[in-house]
Amino acid sequence: MATTLRTVTAVAHRGDPYRARENTLASIRSAVARGADAVEIDVRVTRDGVPVLLHDSTLGRLWGHDVRVDRLTHRELTERTGGGVPTLREALAAAASRPFMVDLPDATDASVRRIVGVIGECGAAERVYYCADTSAMLRVRAADPSAEIALTWTTLAPPRPVLLDAVRPHWLNYRFGLMSRELADRVHADGLLVSVWTADTRRTMRRLTGYGVDSITTNRIGTLRAHLDGRRAPLDDRRTSPDGRRAGGGEEVRPTVRPDAGVGGAAGRKP
């Protein structure tokens, strides 16, 4: 009988970007349907203060408009994208009771307060945790003393105790290539959980679960779910990426996005 691994949280990176454009309602719903335990989303704020889902600072990569989202009102954003960029409120409703890992690129004091406020207004604070760098997480901690935080950490050197005291993270969130059994053990010994991003091949997923990580973020939620459940990966996840490149070879294959393609994927930064 195949061993079932149920202690690892399967996090869908920006939804299900091999099936639907990243950070859209369709992508979130697809990820949930394919067994995501949580969905990672990127949230920015429009010029008139509406939190919306978008990783990049501009609409160029996904929507073909070289304009910053923070220079647009929500109405202008809707007009330029045909309503394709959902609000944070819409996203929270789309995933029913699923947790969200909310990444905060280019966070400011005002944007963080607004995002945290909307999550509270939606009654979703208990199913949201936040990830980003130190400055963003300090802003979250100031806005919500009870927030759950996954501090993104990009070096093997441990965070200083004074920083941990200020941020009070529940997780340390690492790029998958940094992770080892020794690092996972060290983080656990410090009383924290280990999250890793963005692992897209089954071989890497197998290695990471062997290290004892607590959460894996992936663009290939079907593959990760199958691995954790002891099943074969879905054919659509095992074959090719959206641009036709064959997956495999030990490299993490990332979706590439054309504005007219209807699919989306990971850009360079993380989570």
C-alpha positions, -999 to 999 in steps of 0.1 A, spaced: 0 0 0 13 35 -9 22 56 20 0 87 24 18 118 36 -7 141 52 14 163 75 26 185 47 5 215 36 1 217 -1 0 253 -12 -10 263 -47 12 291 -60 -10 319 -73 -37 292 -78 -33 266 -106 -12 285 -132 -9 256 -156 -47 255 -160 -58 291 -156 -41 325 -155 -24 331 -121 -40 351 -94 -75 349 -110 -107 334 -96 -105 306 -121 -70 297 -110 -80 297 -73 -110 275 -80 -90 251 -100 -64 248 -73 -91 241 -47 -107 215 -69 -74 197 -74 -68 194 -36 -49 225 -25 -48 228 13 -41 265 9 -37 290 -19 -9 315 -22 -19 349 -37 -2 382 -43 -21 413 -32 -16 450 -42 -37 480 -37 -51 503 -65 -49 540 -64 -83 543 -47 -75 517 -21 -90 485 -34 -68 454 -26 -65 432 -58 -46 401 -69 -15 408 -89 21 398 -85 38 423 -107 38 460 -102 24 465 -137 -1 449 -160 25 442 -187 33 405 -183 -2 392 -177 -25 418 -193 -4 436 -219 -7 471 -205 25 487 -193 9 506 -164 13 503 -127 -16 490 -108 -12 516 -80 -17 543 -107 -51 530 -116 -84 532 -99 -102 499 -95 -126 509 -122 -98 516 -146 -81 483 -137 -113 465 -144 -117 482 -178 -81 474 -189 -84 437 -179 -120 430 -187 -126 423 -150 -99 396 -150 -81 409 -119 -101 400 -89 -104 419 -57 -92 404 -24 -128 402 -13 -138 381 -43 -108 358 -39 -116 352 -2 -152 342 -12 -140 320 -41 -121 295 -20 -148 289 5 -130 279 38 -96 273 23 -67 292 39 -48 318 20 -11 326 21 -11 363 13 21 376 -2 26 414 0 50 427 -28 60 463 -24 41 467 8 37 501 24 22 510 58 -10 522 41 -14 492 18 -8 467 46 -33 484 68 -59 483 40 -53 447 31 -54 435 68 -85 456 73 -104 441 43 -94 406 55 -109 414 89 -140 429 74 -145 396 55 -142 376 87 -112 358 71 -85 366 96 -84 331 110 -78 315 76 -52 339 63 -14 339 69 10 364 55 44 359 37 70 384 25 103 399 36 111 414 70 99 449 63 65 438 51 60 414 79 69 440 105 41 461 89 17 432 92 26 427 128 20 463 136 -14 462 118 -25 430 134 -8 417 165 -25 383 162 -16 377 125 0 344 115 32 351 96 55 331 74 87 351 72 104 347 39 141 340 45 166 339 17 198 329 34 212 300 54 221 323 83 194 322 109 173 352 117 185 372 146 166 367 179 157 404 180 141 401 146 122 370 156 110 388 187 97 417 166 80 397 138 69 367 159 66 344 128 49 310 130 69 298 99 102 304 82 96 304 44 126 293 23 134 289 -14 134 251 -19 170 250 -31 182 262 3 165 235 22 182 205 38 174 181 66 198 200 89 181 233 82 146 219 87 158 204 120 173 237 132 141 256 124 120 231 142 143 231 172 137 269 174 99 262 176 90 273 141 74 255 111 92 252 77 77 263 44 94 261 11 88 275 -24 84 269 -54 89 232 -60 75 219 -93 90 185 -100 81 153 -82 117 145 -74 121 178 -56 88 173 -37 100 139 -26 133 152 -14 116 181 5 91 158 23 120 136 32 137 166 49 106 170 71 93 203 58 58 213 69 46 231 37 54 231 0 43 258 -24 41 248 -60 29 258 -95 19 221 -100 -7 215 -73 -19 183 -90 15 168 -89 21 178 -53 -13 165 -42 -7 132 -60 28 129 -44 14 135 -9 -14 110 -15 8 84 -29 -7 86 -65 7 91 -99 9 127 -111 -18 139 -134 -9 137 -171 -13 174 -177 11 181 -149 37 155 -161 38 164 -198 46 200 -207 44 236 -195 20 260 -212 46 271 -237 53 235 -249 86 229 -231 89 194 -216 90 192 -179 116 172 -161 154 170 -159 154 181 -123 147 217 -131 117 235 -117 97 243 -148 78 275 -145 48 285 -166 55 314 -190 27 338 -197 15 356 -228 -12 382 -222 -35 363 -247 -27 328 -235 -52 325 -207 -27 308 -185 -1 322 -161 28 313 -139 56 322 -118 78 352 -122 112 353 -107 106 365 -71 89 348 -43 71 336 -29 
